[in-house]
Amino acid sequence: MELFDYLKWRNDVSLKAAPFNEIDNVILSYLAYVDFGALLRGQKRSISIETCFKRFCENHTLEEVRESKHFNERAPLLLEEMVLGARFRGTKVAHFKEVFDKKKVQQFAALVFLLPDGSKYVSFRGTDPSITGWKEDFLMSFTAETAGAREAVSYLNQVAACMDGALILGGHSKGGNFAMYAAAFCEKAIKGRIARIYNNDGPGFREEIISTEAYQDLLPKITSIVPQTSIIGQLLSNRAEQIVVKSSAVGIFQHDVSTWEVTKDKFVRAKLDAFSDFVKVSLGAWLETLDDETRESLVSTVFSMIEATEAETFLEFGENLFKNSGIIIKGLGELPKEKRNELLTALRSLAHAGGATVLNKIPNIVDGRS
């Protein structure tokens, strides 16, 4: 049984009868991918999910959504199930904000769900398919605070001032990172109102963030949920309690939360697989070989070549893969010798780090350990 099955099976159980759980959290973090800007139509007041769903169906068919290639685009299907049952009936959407800025390398969106039991869930959107969104992710490797992270803090301060009571924060992928960051660095009075923070397979932080008193104070309230093959969720570190869950997908496709398996009111537990451990150890070892200046230079070099294709998203990039690959290869050849050598050296270093991780694992394999 997976995420959508949970909604069908538990939809008659209200939040008052069965309290908010980790699966409900993932549902609301997944919903942040919905284009609520188009559904709210400039309205400042909150609107019900029933109204959101009705407006969505005025311009889209559910069949076209089901056929979407990217899991982000299938998020509206959750609304279909939510409006049919008692669990989320009457939920309202409020304070939707979206910021996209290529120059600042910023892709941000967030909203608040006002739940029927009085709970308030602040949901931060994760990385979308845009090249700008992915570039912002890579900035996290050499900068403590991205433009999106700053926006997350500002957003939380603003919306919390408009509401009373306890807050639950969460997000999927980069949205989970934003939820943790906003919770750690928001205003002190707001921080005291935060009951729980959920990081759903999102990346962590540099040590300079983790070691702060502000972040350490929030650690007991953070729950990280990752699939058994977790790649994004193993990048950097967050030092929080980690729950590993079973997924019906394979490899990186387990990042799609709709494939996470559920039982009653929680996810089916699992253990991180060897590949997740490989990614965490080898990438960590590789990054340690690169100073911040080199990391920044590499990100700038790689994304300048990708942006030369004029594709706005990786979906667009893939639609013209042959042509765009040629543009990147040409761009690699035209790089200044210093930049080209820097990139090739980094790739060799990554391969070496991966090989060293495998070699270090051999004694454990021989001894029968994972």
C-alpha positions as CSV (number, residue, x, y, z in Angstrom):
1,M,0.0,0.0,0.0
2,E,1.4,3.4,-1.0
3,L,0.6,7.1,-0.4
4,F,-2.5,7.3,-2.6
5,D,-3.8,4.0,-1.1
6,Y,-3.5,5.5,2.4
7,L,-5.8,8.4,1.4
8,K,-8.4,5.9,0.1
9,W,-8.1,3.6,3.1
10,R,-7.9,6.2,5.9
11,N,-10.0,8.9,4.3
12,D,-13.0,8.2,6.6
13,V,-10.9,8.7,9.7
14,S,-10.8,12.4,10.8
15,L,-7.8,14.1,12.3
16,K,-9.7,14.3,15.6
17,A,-10.2,10.6,15.7
18,A,-6.6,9.7,14.6
19,P,-4.0,12.5,15.2
20,F,-1.8,13.9,12.5
21,N,1.0,11.5,11.6
22,E,4.1,11.2,9.4
23,I,2.1,10.1,6.4
24,D,-0.1,13.2,6.6
25,N,3.0,15.3,6.7
26,V,4.3,13.8,3.5
27,I,1.0,14.4,1.8
28,L,1.0,18.1,2.7
29,S,4.7,18.5,1.7
30,Y,3.9,16.8,-1.7
31,L,1.0,19.2,-2.2
32,A,3.4,22.2,-2.2
33,Y,4.3,21.2,-5.8
34,V,0.7,22.2,-6.9
35,D,0.5,25.6,-8.6
36,F,-1.7,27.2,-6.0
37,G,-0.9,30.6,-7.5
38,A,-3.2,29.8,-10.4
39,L,-5.9,28.4,-8.1
40,L,-5.9,31.3,-5.6
41,R,-6.3,33.8,-8.5
42,G,-4.8,36.6,-6.5
43,Q,-7.1,36.1,-3.5
44,K,-5.5,37.1,-0.2
45,R,-7.9,35.2,2.0
46,S,-7.7,31.4,2.6
47,I,-9.7,29.0,0.4
48,S,-10.8,25.4,0.8
49,I,-9.1,22.5,-0.9
50,E,-12.5,21.8,-2.3
51,T,-12.5,25.1,-4.1
52,C,-8.9,24.5,-5.2
53,F,-9.8,21.2,-6.7
54,K,-12.8,22.6,-8.5
55,R,-10.7,25.4,-10.0
56,F,-8.0,22.9,-11.0
57,C,-10.5,20.8,-12.9
58,E,-11.8,23.8,-14.8
59,N,-8.5,23.9,-16.7
60,H,-7.1,20.4,-16.5
61,T,-8.3,16.8,-16.8
62,L,-7.2,14.3,-14.2
63,E,-6.1,12.0,-17.0
64,E,-3.5,14.4,-18.3
65,V,-2.2,14.7,-14.8
66,R,-1.9,10.9,-14.4
67,E,0.1,10.8,-17.6
68,S,2.6,13.4,-16.4
69,K,6.2,12.3,-16.6
70,H,7.4,14.0,-13.5
71,F,6.1,13.1,-10.1
72,N,5.9,16.8,-9.1
73,E,3.2,17.3,-11.7
74,R,1.1,14.5,-10.3
75,A,0.6,16.2,-6.9
76,P,-2.9,17.6,-7.8
77,L,-4.2,14.0,-7.8
78,L,-3.9,14.2,-4.0
79,L,-6.6,16.8,-4.0
80,E,-9.0,14.5,-5.7
81,E,-8.8,12.0,-2.8
82,M,-8.6,14.6,-0.1
83,V,-11.9,16.2,-1.0
84,L,-13.8,12.9,-0.9
85,G,-13.1,11.9,2.7
86,A,-13.3,13.2,6.3
87,R,-9.6,13.3,7.1
88,F,-8.8,16.5,5.2
89,R,-12.3,17.8,4.4
90,G,-12.5,21.5,5.1
91,T,-8.7,22.0,5.0
92,K,-7.9,25.5,3.8
93,V,-5.0,26.9,1.9
94,A,-3.5,30.2,2.9
95,H,-0.4,32.5,2.5
96,F,0.8,31.0,-0.8
97,K,4.0,32.6,-2.0
98,E,6.2,31.8,-4.9
99,V,9.5,33.4,-6.0
100,F,11.5,32.5,-9.0
101,D,14.6,34.5,-9.9
102,K,17.3,33.3,-12.3
103,K,19.7,36.1,-11.5
104,K,19.6,35.4,-7.8
105,V,19.4,31.7,-8.4
106,Q,16.3,31.3,-6.4
107,Q,13.4,28.9,-6.7
108,F,11.0,29.1,-3.7
109,A,7.4,28.4,-2.9
110,A,5.5,27.8,0.3
111,L,2.0,27.8,1.8
112,V,0.1,27.1,4.9
113,F,-2.5,24.4,5.3
114,L,-5.1,25.2,8.0
115,L,-6.3,21.7,9.0
116,P,-9.8,20.7,10.3
117,D,-8.4,20.0,13.8
118,G,-6.9,23.4,14.1
119,S,-3.4,22.4,13.2
120,K,-1.3,24.6,11.0
121,Y,1.2,23.0,8.6
122,V,3.7,25.2,6.8
123,S,4.7,23.5,3.6
124,F,7.9,24.4,1.6
125,R,8.2,23.3,-2.0
126,G,11.1,21.2,-3.0
127,T,13.2,21.4,-6.2
128,D,11.2,21.7,-9.3
129,P,12.5,20.6,-12.8
130,S,13.9,24.0,-13.5
131,I,17.6,24.4,-14.1
132,T,17.6,27.4,-11.7
133,G,16.1,25.2,-9.0
134,W,18.8,22.6,-9.4
135,K,21.5,25.2,-9.5
136,E,20.4,26.5,-6.2
137,D,20.7,23.0,-4.7
138,F,24.3,22.9,-5.8
139,L,25.0,26.3,-4.2
140,M,24.4,24.6,-0.8
141,S,27.8,22.9,-1.2
142,F,29.7,26.1,-0.8
143,T,27.4,28.7,0.8
144,A,25.7,28.5,4.2
145,E,22.6,30.5,3.1
146,T,21.0,30.5,-0.3
147,A,18.5,33.0,-1.5
148,G,15.8,30.4,-1.0
149,A,16.8,29.8,2.5
150,R,16.7,33.5,3.4
151,E,13.2,33.7,1.8
152,A,12.1,30.7,3.9
153,V,13.0,32.5,7.2
154,S,11.3,35.7,6.0
155,Y,8.2,33.8,4.9
156,L,7.9,31.9,8.3
157,N,8.3,35.2,10.3
158,Q,5.6,36.8,8.2
159,V,3.0,34.1,8.2
160,A,3.5,33.1,11.8
161,A,2.7,36.7,12.8
162,C,-0.8,36.2,11.1
163,M,-1.7,33.1,13.0
164,D,-1.9,31.8,16.6
165,G,-1.0,28.5,18.1
166,A,1.5,25.7,17.3
167,L,3.1,25.2,13.9
168,I,4.2,22.1,12.1
169,L,6.8,22.7,9.3
170,G,7.8,20.4,6.5
171,G,8.9,19.9,3.0
172,H,10.1,17.4,0.4
173,S,13.6,17.5,-1.0
174,K,15.0,21.1,-0.9
175,G,11.7,22.0,0.8
176,G,12.7,19.9,3.8
177,N,16.0,21.8,4.0
178,F,14.1,25.1,3.9
179,A,11.8,23.9,6.7
180,M,14.7,23.1,9.0
181,Y,16.5,26.3,8.1
182,A,13.5,28.5,8.7
183,A,12.8,26.9,12.0
184,A,16.3,27.4,13.2
185,F,16.7,31.0,12.3
186,C,13.2,32.5,12.6
187,E,12.3,34.9,15.4
188,K,12.6,33.5,18.9
189,A,8.9,33.9,19.8
190,I,8.0,31.9,16.7
191,K,10.6,29.2,17.3
192,G,8.9,28.4,20.6
193,R,5.6,27.7,18.8
194,I,7.1,25.1,16.4
195,A,5.9,21.6,17.5
196,R,7.6,19.5,14.8
197,I,9.8,19.8,11.7
198,Y,9.7,17.2,9.0
199,N,12.5,16.8,6.4
200,N,11.3,14.4,3.7
201,D,14.3,13.2,1.8
202,G,15.9,16.6,1.8
203,P,19.6,17.6,1.9
204,G,21.3,18.8,5.0
205,F,23.7,21.6,5.8
206,R,27.3,22.6,6.0
207,E,28.9,22.2,9.4
208,E,28.8,25.9,10.1
209,I,25.0,25.8,10.2
210,I,24.7,22.5,12.1
211,S,27.1,23.7,14.9
212,T,25.1,26.8,15.6
213,E,23.1,27.0,18.9
214,A,20.0,28.0,16.9
215,Y,20.1,24.8,14.9
216,Q,21.1,22.6,17.9
217,D,18.1,23.8,19.8
218,L,15.8,22.6,17.1
219,L,17.4,19.1,16.6
220,P,15.0,17.3,19.0
221,K,12.0,18.5,16.9
222,I,13.4,17.4,13.5
223,T,12.4,14.1,11.9
224,S,14.1,13.1,8.7
225,I,12.2,10.6,6.5
226,V,14.2,9.0,3.7
227,P,13.6,6.0,1.4
228,Q,15.9,2.9,1.5
229,T,17.8,4.2,-1.5
230,S,18.3,7.9,-0.6
231,I,20.5,10.1,-2.6
232,I,19.2,13.7,-2.1
233,G,18.6,12.9,1.6
234,Q,22.2,11.9,2.1
235,L,23.8,15.0,0.8
236,L,25.5,17.0,3.5
237,S,24.2,16.3,7.0
238,N,21.4,17.3,9.4
239,R,22.2,15.1,12.4
240,A,18.4,14.6,13.1
241,E,16.5,11.4,13.9
242,Q,16.2,9.5,10.6
243,I,13.4,7.2,9.7
244,V,14.1,4.9,6.7
245,V,11.1,3.7,4.8
246,K,10.4,1.1,2.1
247,S,9.7,2.2,-1.5
248,S,8.2,0.3,-4.4
249,A,10.5,2.2,-6.8
250,V,14.1,1.5,-7.8
251,G,17.1,3.7,-7.3
252,I,16.8,7.5,-7.5
253,F,13.1,7.1,-8.4
254,Q,12.5,6.4,-4.7
255,H,12.7,10.2,-4.2
256,D,9.1,10.1,-5.4
257,V,7.1,10.1,-2.1
258,S,4.1,8.5,-3.8
259,T,6.1,5.3,-4.0
260,W,6.7,5.1,-0.2
261,E,4.9,2.2,1.3
262,V,2.5,2.6,4.2
263,T,0.8,0.6,6.9
264,K,-2.1,2.1,8.9
265,D,-0.7,5.3,10.3
266,K,3.0,5.1,9.5
267,F,5.4,4.1,6.7
268,V,6.8,0.6,6.4
269,R,10.3,0.7,8.0
270,A,13.4,-0.4,6.1
271,K,17.2,0.1,6.3
272,L,19.4,2.3,4.1
273,D,20.9,0.2,1.3
274,A,24.5,0.0,0.3
275,F,24.2,2.5,-2.5
276,S,22.9,5.2,-0.2
277,D,25.9,4.6,2.1
278,F,28.2,4.7,-1.0
279,V,26.7,8.1,-2.0
280,K,27.0,9.6,1.4
281,V,30.6,8.4,2.1
282,S,32.0,8.9,-1.4
283,L,30.5,12.4,-2.0
284,G,31.5,13.5,1.5
285,A,35.1,12.4,0.9
286,W,35.1,14.1,-2.5
287,L,33.7,17.4,-1.2
288,E,36.4,17.4,1.5
289,T,39.0,17.5,-1.3
290,L,37.5,20.7,-2.7
291,D,37.7,24.2,-1.1
292,D,34.7,26.5,-1.4
293,E,36.3,28.6,-4.1
294,T,36.7,25.4,-6.3
295,R,33.2,24.2,-5.5
296,E,31.8,27.6,-6.6
297,S,33.9,27.6,-9.8
298,L,32.8,24.1,-10.7
299,V,29.1,24.9,-10.2
300,S,29.4,28.0,-12.3
301,T,31.3,26.2,-15.1
302,V,28.9,23.2,-15.3
303,F,25.7,25.3,-15.2
304,S,27.0,27.9,-17.7
305,M,27.3,25.1,-20.2
306,I,23.9,23.7,-19.3
307,E,22.3,27.2,-19.6
308,A,24.0,27.7,-23.0
309,T,21.4,25.2,-24.3
310,E,18.7,27.8,-23.5
311,A,16.6,25.0,-21.9
312,E,14.6,26.3,-18.9
313,T,14.1,22.9,-17.3
314,F,15.7,19.5,-17.4
315,L,12.6,18.2,-19.0
316,E,13.2,20.6,-21.9
317,F,16.9,19.6,-21.9
318,G,15.9,15.9,-22.3
319,E,13.5,16.6,-25.1
320,N,16.4,17.7,-27.3
321,L,19.1,15.6,-25.6
322,F,21.2,15.0,-28.8
323,K,21.3,18.7,-29.7
324,N,21.9,19.8,-26.1
325,S,24.6,17.2,-25.4
326,G,26.4,18.5,-28.5
327,I,26.2,22.1,-27.1
328,I,27.7,21.0,-23.8
329,I,30.5,19.0,-25.5
330,K,31.3,22.1,-27.6
331,G,31.2,24.2,-24.5
332,L,33.6,21.9,-22.7
333,G,36.0,22.2,-25.6
334,E,35.8,26.0,-25.6
335,L,36.5,26.3,-21.8
336,P,39.7,28.1,-20.8
337,K,42.4,25.5,-20.2
338,E,42.4,26.3,-16.5
339,K,38.6,25.7,-16.1
340,R,38.7,22.6,-18.2
341,N,41.5,21.1,-16.1
342,E,39.7,22.0,-12.9
343,L,36.6,20.2,-14.0
344,L,38.4,17.1,-15.2
345,T,40.5,17.0,-12.0
346,A,37.3,17.2,-9.9
347,L,35.7,14.3,-11.9
348,R,38.9,12.2,-11.5
349,S,38.8,13.0,-7.7
350,L,35.1,11.9,-7.6
351,A,35.9,8.7,-9.3
352,H,38.8,8.1,-6.9
353,A,36.6,8.8,-3.9
354,G,34.0,6.3,-5.2
355,G,36.7,3.7,-5.7
356,A,38.1,4.2,-2.3
357,T,34.7,3.8,-0.7
358,V,34.2,0.5,-2.6
359,L,37.7,-0.7,-1.5
360,N,37.0,0.2,2.1
361,K,33.8,-1.8,2.0
362,I,35.5,-5.0,0.8
363,P,36.6,-6.2,4.3
364,N,33.0,-5.8,5.6
365,I,31.7,-7.8,2.7
366,V,34.2,-10.6,3.2
367,D,33.2,-10.7,6.9
368,G,29.5,-10.9,6.0
369,R,28.7,-7.3,7.1
370,S,26.9,-4.8,4.9
